[in-house]
């Protein structure tokens, strides 16, 4: 009997991580705010929404900004 590989339905399409977080960035006044974008906790790619996170479609290159 072959064992089936378990793959959670709610996971990153790139790396398989099962969680993400909202991207926090500074607004025009310099205040840190949560954005609409999501950051995968596994591969650290940014996504516009959960659907693209699940499907693994990166719609824009990840933007890395240095911590202040």
N, C-alpha and C positions, 0 to 999 in steps of 0.2 A: 504494500500500500504506500503510495506517495503522499507525503505531507504537502498541503497547499501553503504557499507563502502568503502570509497575512499582510494586507496593505490597507491601512485605515483610509476611509473615504475622505476624511478631512486632513489632508496632508499636502505638503509642498510638492508640486509636480517636478521639481528639479532634484531635491535632496531627500524628500520623504519626511522631513521634520513635521511634527504635529502641532506646532505653535508659531504664532507671529505676534508682532506688537505694532502699535501705531508709531509712525515716525514723528519725532519731536524736533521742531525747528524753530528758529527765531523769526518773528514776523517783522514787518517794516519798522515797528517801534522798538525792536530788540527784545521783545518778550517771548519766552519759550512757550510754544503752544503745540498741541497734538495736531497733526495734519491728517488728511484723508488717506494718505499712502500707508502701506503696510510693509514691514520689514520682517522677512523670514528669520527665525531664530537659529536656523541651521546653516543656510548658505549665505545669509545676509543680503540677499537680493531684495530690491524694492519692487512692489507691485501696486497697481492702482486699486485693486479690489480683491475680495476673497476668491472670486471665480478665476481670475488670472493666476492667483497663488496656487490654487488647486490644479489647474491645467498646466502650469509650468511655462506660461507665456510671459516673458519679461517684456513689458511694453516700453520701457525706457532704461537706459543704463543706470546702474546704481550710482548714486551720488554720495560721496563720502566727504564729510566736512569735519575738520579737526575740532575736538572738544575745547571749549573755552573755559 
